Amino acid sequence: MILYRPVGTEELELIRESGYRKFPPRLPEQPIFYPVLREEYAREIAGRWNVKYNHDHRGYVTKFEIDDDYAGRFEVHRVGKSCHEELWIPAGELEEFNSHILGKVQVICEFGTSGSGEREGACRCEEMASWEVVCLADRPEMKDRAARWFHEKWRIPLAAYLESMEESLTGQGAVPRWYLAVCGESQEIIGGLGVIENDFHNRKDLAPNVCAVYTEESWRCRGVAGALLERVCRDMKERGIDTLYLLTDHTSFYERYGWEFLCMVRGDGEEELSRMYVHRM
């Protein structure tokens, strides 16, 4: 099986130190190693995510081959469009995975450096650099617009969002709190999430809850949701909250950001059970 792995400069240096034979161990907060099945998808991540977030604004696409029989042990996850397919390897099995790499890891594309890669990478960097994650507490003038945006996505009464957001602006506690991904000078809302005590379910002891996670369809697979989740976890930890919970029907999305399935819970007024995830900082 041919696989691709988008990497930054630091990870590439560790690959180089191994003689281009293996990928470095995952960090504690990275439970999954996920090479991708399509070069197109790998180029998208390297040219957008790595160029934007790495300190040197460089991204690379690596290509390697893995033994077919061994690769068949792992699940393929589709995380967006049809080309957005990833092979998920638990971090603890990465060393064995490396031993099944056939030949060497090749670097087939660069972004943000010289030649055509520089032009393509720079273009994508400029495209993505115009968005950022902000806390509503720092943009109180956006309260009404944010409440309408969440209401349109989730059909929860507008008044409920306004009440929670007002409390987040005037209250002294860490919760509730609301976050937005905004784009350009117009501050167009392209994504968002909140933190509330309970996301309408019967396990009141599992609190607080990350809720209303949403990214506009045209902005998906560009790191928006990941940036929102990273920001909220960091902020909550700074405010003394080291465990967060999240109710969802997704079965494979949040694991890649360090969340773990905890149990099934019943949403208020719902017949079917939903999945509860936990994130411990």
Beta strands, then each sheet from edge to edge (+ up, - down):
strand 1: 2-7
strand 2: 32-33
strand 3: 59-66
strand 4: 76-78
strand 5: 85-87
strand 6: 89-90
strand 7: 101-111
strand 8: 131-135
strand 9: 177-183
strand 10: 188-196
strand 11: 209-215
strand 12: 243-248
strand 13: 260-266
strand 14: 273-280
sheet 1: 1+ 3- 7+
sheet 2: 2+ 6-
sheet 3: 4+ 5-
sheet 4: 8+ 9- 10+ 11- 12- 14+ 13-
end
